[in-house]
Amino acid sequence: MNFLNKPFAQHDKNSTLELSRRQFLQSASVGGGLLIGSGFITLTVPASAAAAGDAPVFNAFLKITPDNKVIVAIKHLDMGQGVSTGLTTLIAEELGARWEQIQFEFAPADAARYNNLFWGPTQGTGGSSSIANSWQQLRTAGAAAREMLQAAAAAEWKVPPAEVQIKQGVVSHGKHSSELGALAAKAASLPAPQKPVVKDPKDFQFIGKKTPRKDSIDKTSGTAIYTQDIQLPGMLTAVVAYPPQVFGKVKKVDASKAKSSPGVVAVVEIPRGVAVIAENFWAANKARKLLALEWDLSSCETRSSDALFAACHEAAGKVGHIVKNTGDAPAALKKSGQVIEAKYEIPYLAHAAIEPLNCVVKVEKNQCEMWFASQMPTIDQMEVGKVTGLKPEQVKINSLYAGGSFGRRACANDYVVDAAHIAKQLPGRAIKMVWTREDEILNARYRPMAVHHIRGAISPDGKALAWQHHAAAQSILRGTPFEAMVKGPVDGTIAEGIEDMHYAIPHLQVQGSEVPINVSTLWWRSVGHSGNAFVVETFIDQLAKAAKKDPVVFRRELLVNEPRALGVLNLAAEKANWGKPLAAGVSRGIAVHKSFGTWVAQVAEVRINSDKTFKVERVVCAVDCGIAVNPDVITAQMEGGIGMGLSAALGEAITLKNGVVEQTNYHTYTPLRIDSMPKIEVHIVPSAEAPTGVGEPGLPPIAGAVGNALFAATGKPVTKLPLGNKV
């Protein structure tokens, strides 16, 4: 499945041609096909990366085979978000291919060619960046291939290149016509264009149009390959007995009974536990239960959830680090005659993707080969190299589909490292390490719990005057390879979506505090925005009520200088018939939030029953994500984000008792069931702006919209998640 594994696609590093100071294209004639890529395209690179001298380098994104297939290399992990469709759309558009002839392959792990342009010399997927950072890059690659094919046809037909057209996969001029594959070899022998010209948006045939997903048939037919589908000669299966808490260690093990269990090949100790390796999963899992283990839990958390929340409240009640200060919020609050106060609690959450983490590894003398869904191939190569004693480039990663991630596969690479430790002890044998759902919940890297203390003031004329906000939570970034992203005294994920809130409040002070808790955390879909949007949006409704104003009107006043925010707010309100009467027992709530460059507004309609239970019946969503590359994929991502956000809002929570996580599987960690899914309508704002993220921005507003609907119905502010199913 890797892009460079086909015999006709050998990469020729010596064929690079300079395009300009900031762009180049590379072409190589290989096996009668055309291989082309683009790189050194500087988009938005973080200042930290630029300062370090990091230069985004890419190549080999497109090949055209003699039998007329157009194959696109997908450098980003497809974990269900649809990048295998979105990225191929960019190539198809500029090349002029037929949608049916476009195929894709997952690119190999190689940061020199496939790095994420936003991250410097690192290949990876995250932050809703796939389309945004490939937008110009892949369009340029497609345009270059188109111009080379036009030049080849022009030379053969003795006509001006500018008069040659490529439409629906056919190269034509007057009476002449040819398929792409027939011209590919000749095109590859021509000089690469110095400045390929991308299409004018008015000429788009695919971008902005609904096209079928490229992965739908394989996924619905069961032929899509996931890690669990990998079967290799002589492959063994491993399961690991882990301590009951993440930071525990093996103290003593008696593996005699496990070793004598049928089908068991070996029992080995690894840094984080004890692995049982057997001929199949059932034999390994049965033997794991026969291990006699003692654990050293001296480094583990001992507090329960109530005590941890109390520690967060204590921190929020003190003076924290100021991360945003506009005007003088403390003074304005002191002078105001109308002050509103609220305290919020947000729980730990697990990622709980449908596919538990797993990995196939084969370690040999000079190479380690892996098969799994890698979200951060560069970091995986580095970490596995440390375990095996190999150089990162000797670690070959065969990327596969992922059955969800939501941030869990991004880092800290624990399951990948564990698999490498196991395979290292059985060199030459392929080992499939399998996690059960219980393993994954136990070893989860949770979204941090958080506490927010807020005070707001309304002016005598009913306007938002002041907002003082203290967010206290455990850091996500501390102790990870991404700790360098912490630029100030506080992990920025704690206050994101708060310190950069879009409401024009004259006096705004945002404080943040990191609370030391010995529970493993990680980014969770939309990261800090996932909880912070709920807090900000429900508090806005409390201010609106104090000001005696409709929540939409109140927001409009605060967003007068944010036209794109107003655009989604007004569109969602219009499509939801905001202000018009509802059926008895039904209430509406609205929320609007920006994350990953994208504006999203959502209106939730909630029915409250006579027994005080409630159900979210309808959600109207408006999204402004710049140019909509594939509207169907965008709609799907909004729907998925709403579903996941609603699931977390209503019923998900990880709780601890004496430091031990109480949830084990879907019967105790309870994602939303399908009968609780509301009707969803998605409306995309037409835009000429460059594309921004869609994988994460659909999630943050939904909890606030539902909370505000309940507030409208009951008059009681909602300040704690999950909401449950009763008012």
URURHU-V807652 format. One record per helix or strand. SS is the DSSP state (helix for helix, strand for strand). FROM is the first residue (numbers start at 0). LEN is the number of residues. If there is no record, write none. Layout:
BEGIN
ss=SS from=FROM len=LEN
ss=SS from=FROM len=LEN
END
This chain:
BEGIN
ss=strand from=1 len=1
ss=helix from=12 len=3
ss=strand from=15 len=3
ss=strand from=23 len=7
ss=strand from=32 len=7
ss=helix from=46 len=5
ss=strand from=57 len=1
ss=strand from=61 len=3
ss=strand from=69 len=5
ss=helix from=82 len=13
ss=helix from=98 len=3
ss=strand from=101 len=5
ss=helix from=110 len=4
ss=helix from=129 len=28
ss=helix from=160 len=3
ss=strand from=164 len=3
ss=strand from=169 len=4
ss=strand from=175 len=4
ss=helix from=179 len=9
ss=helix from=200 len=3
ss=helix from=215 len=6
ss=helix from=226 len=3
ss=strand from=235 len=7
ss=strand from=248 len=6
ss=helix from=255 len=4
ss=strand from=263 len=7
ss=strand from=272 len=6
ss=helix from=280 len=8
ss=strand from=291 len=5
ss=helix from=304 len=12
ss=strand from=320 len=6
ss=helix from=328 len=7
ss=strand from=338 len=8
ss=strand from=347 len=2
ss=strand from=357 len=6
ss=strand from=367 len=5
ss=helix from=376 len=12
ss=helix from=391 len=3
ss=strand from=394 len=5
ss=helix from=413 len=11
ss=strand from=429 len=5
ss=helix from=436 len=6
ss=strand from=445 len=2
ss=strand from=449 len=9
ss=strand from=463 len=10
ss=helix from=482 len=3
ss=helix from=491 len=3
ss=strand from=506 len=8
ss=strand from=520 len=1
ss=helix from=528 len=18
ss=helix from=550 len=8
ss=helix from=562 len=13
ss=strand from=585 len=10
ss=strand from=597 len=11
ss=strand from=612 len=12
ss=helix from=630 len=20
ss=strand from=653 len=1
ss=strand from=655 len=2
ss=strand from=659 len=2
ss=helix from=673 len=3
ss=strand from=678 len=6
ss=helix from=696 len=18
ss=strand from=719 len=1
ss=strand from=725 len=1
END
